[in-house]
Amino acid sequence: MAAVKGQALYKLVAREMRKAIARGTWRPGEQIPTEDKLTALYGVSRPTVRQAVAELRADGLLDVQQGRGTFVRGPQPEQSATIEIERTVICFGDQYHCPAGWHDAETPTVYRVRLEQSAAEILHGEEGEAAYLVERVYTHEASGIRARYTALLPMEQITGTLLAQQPEVFNTEAYAALAAEHGAIEWREGVSARMPNPDERAALHVPEGVPLLVSQRVTRTQSEARPLMLETLTMTAGATQLAITHRPVAR
């Protein structure tokens, strides 16, 4: 198989494998040829075959079963209902509330870290800046969905607040502490999707071939839109939607 200029060889192999699945050469539930047979069939190396298989796994077309082999995935059962995860923040005076329904599935952990470039850009900080990283694993009471939550707290923004001593407090307490120190706050939230790595799939109980829903919320000052904290919530995207309520504020 000759590679097309500018296109990785494994993508060409993946394309041919998709064709084999589409025309029924490999049927749903059927084991595909072994790695040795695929390398001979397409005239490529083992690493190229593995990359092609990984791409089709990420697309939900193949299912690798430990000790048995790789199989074509059959039709997946439809979810009976969509689970709505409420992400609204409600403020009463100097108190902040988020909808209940989550509880810690594991003991929270706190690390002293240095900001990586991507996080530093979001937080308008410097790469290598000192911060706390809080990690939690939540379970949603109504649905049983597991979610990984992280909060990045730059040291510069939490000095003089209770977060400098207790960074593991819940986000509502963090909002109150940041508002008391920096004035009125607001949030900017973005949602994206990506495929999980093996550790995430195991920790969050995500089925094979199902992507993750990733919500990133930046707490920032209202006056200057200066970022103060970055929260990331990661969960299965299967039959899950995020709901955020917006209320206009009279000025």
C-alpha positions, -999 to 999 in steps of 0.1 A, spaced: 0 0 0 15 33 -11 11 62 13 -5 94 -1 18 124 4 10 143 35 -12 115 50 0 91 77 2 55 66 -19 43 95 -48 65 84 -48 48 50 -49 14 68 -77 26 90 -96 37 59 -93 3 44 -104 -14 76 -135 9 77 -143 -3 42 -140 -39 53 -165 -33 81 -189 -12 59 -191 -39 32 -196 -67 57 -162 -84 52 -159 -82 90 -194 -84 106 -206 -70 139 -194 -93 168 -168 -110 145 -131 -110 154 -109 -92 129 -77 -108 116 -47 -110 140 -20 -83 140 3 -106 120 -24 -112 94 -32 -75 92 5 -65 87 7 -91 58 -26 -80 44 -17 -43 42 20 -46 38 28 -24 68 45 -27 102 30 -37 135 31 -1 149 11 11 119 -15 -16 124 -18 -8 161 -23 29 153 -50 21 128 -68 -2 153 -65 25 180 -82 50 156 -111 26 149 -114 19 186 -117 57 193 -144 59 166 -164 31 184 -160 6 155 -138 -19 173 -137 -34 208 -106 -50 222 -113 -78 246 -83 -87 268 -70 -122 261 -95 -128 233 -87 -103 205 -103 -74 186 -139 -75 175 -162 -54 154 -187 -37 176 -223 -44 171 -252 -19 173 -252 -2 207 -284 -1 228 -300 33 230 -302 50 263 -337 51 277 -333 87 289 -310 116 289 -295 125 323 -293 163 329 -265 176 351 -272 210 365 -243 234 365 -260 266 377 -244 288 404 -269 306 427 -258 335 449 -276 347 480 -258 377 495 -222 365 501 -232 328 500 -229 306 468 -249 274 461 -247 248 434 -274 222 429 -269 192 452 -267 156 439 -230 149 439 -210 133 467 -173 123 471 -166 88 459 -130 90 471 -111 111 495 -100 144 479 -63 149 472 -44 182 471 -10 187 454 14 216 451 20 221 414 35 244 388 12 257 361 16 241 327 15 263 297 -21 255 287 -34 262 322 -13 293 326 -28 307 294 -63 302 306 -55 317 340 -35 346 325 -6 335 346 30 325 340 41 289 331 57 274 362 37 296 386 29 279 419 -6 266 425 -27 241 444 -43 213 424 -74 197 441 -86 164 427 -119 147 436 -140 118 422 -177 124 425 -207 102 421 -240 116 409 -267 104 433 -296 101 409 -278 85 380 -247 69 395 -225 87 370 -189 91 381 -170 124 374 -135 136 379 -132 171 393 -101 193 395 -96 228 407 -64 248 399 -58 276 425 -29 299 417 -11 308 449 -10 345 439 -49 346 439 -55 327 471 -30 344 494 -48 358 524 -79 336 519 -90 304 536 -80 286 504 -44 290 512 -49 268 543 -78 247 531 -77 244 493 -98 212 493 -131 230 504 -161 227 480 -163 251 451 -191 271 467 -168 279 497 -140 287 472 -163 312 454 -172 329 486 -135 332 497 -124 345 463 -153 371 462 -144 383 497 -108 389 486 -112 401 450 -147 416 449 -177 405 427 -170 374 407 -185 357 376 -179 325 356 -170 316 321 -177 280 312 -168 260 281 -177 224 272 -159 201 248 -157 163 241 -128 139 236 -120 102 239 -109 90 273 -75 74 280 -75 39 295 -70 52 331 -100 76 327 -122 49 312 -115 27 342 -118 54 369 -150 69 355 -166 36 343 -169 48 307 -179 22 282 -156 14 253 -159 38 224 -179 64 244 -164 100 246 -159 122 276 -177 154 283 -153 180 296 -166 212 313 -141 239 322 -152 268 344 -131 299 350 -140 320 381 -130 356 374 -135 391 387 -164 410 372 -145 443 371 -115 431 350 -124 396 340 -92 385 358 -91 347 362 -89 334 397 -96 297 396 -99 269 369 -123 240 375 -126 210 352 -154 184 354 -150 153 333 -176 126 328 -191 102 303 -209 119 273 -232 90 269 -268 102 274 -255 132 295 -262 168 290 -252 199 310 -278 225 320 -268 260 330 -294 286 340 -288 322 331 -307 351 348 -303 387 336 -291 412 363 -305 447 364 -279 474 364 
